[in-house]
C-alpha cells in the first residue's frame, strides 16, 4: 500500500534508531518538519526556544555537510 501522507516523525525516528536507511525520504521529511518548526516559532516568543532533539540536529547537520561536499 502506498502511503499518501507519510508520518514524517516516524520516518525520522526510524532513521535515527537504525530501523530505516537514511535516504532522500528521510531528508524530505526533515525538510517538512523544519518548515513546520519555523511556522511554530513564528507564533510568538513563547515558542522561540522550541527545537529539535540533538539527534535530529545531528541529522540536519549531516545533510548540510553532504550538500557542501
N, C-alpha and C positions, 0 to 999 in steps of 0.2 A: 504494500500500500504506500502510495506517495503522500508524504505529509505536506500539506499546503502551507501551514503556518508552523514552522518549527519552534520548539521550545528553546529559545536562544540560551537561557540559563543552563538548561540540561546539556546542551552541546558544549558549553564552556566547562561545566563541571566534569563531564566525561573526558574532555580533552586534558584537563589539568590532572585528573586522577589516573590517567593512562588507560581508561576503558575505551577510548576512541583516539584515533590518529589525529594529530593536529594538522589540519588541512585548510583548504580555502573556505570550507563551510564554517570552520571554527573562527576564522578571521572575519568572515561575513557576519557571523553572529556577534562577534566582538564589536564590529562597527555599528551594528544596530543598537546594541546595549550602550555603547559610548554615546551615541546620539541621544538616546533616551535619558542617560545620566545628565547630559548637558541641559536638556529641557527641564529636568527636575531642579537642577542648580539655579536655573533662571526664575524659578518660582519665588525666590526670596532668600534673604540672608540666613534664614533658619536651615536652608538646605545647602549652603555654600560648602560645608565640610563633608557632604555625602560623597563617597567614593567607592572604588572597587577594592577588593581584598588585595593584599600583597601578591598573592599568586596570580590574580588576573592582571595586575600591573606588570608583573614579570612577563606574562604572555604578551601584553601590549608592547613592551619594550623589545621583546624578541622579534616581533613583527617589524617594528621600526628599524631595527638593526639589519634585518633581511632586506628591507626596501633600499637601504643605503648601500649595502654591499654589492 
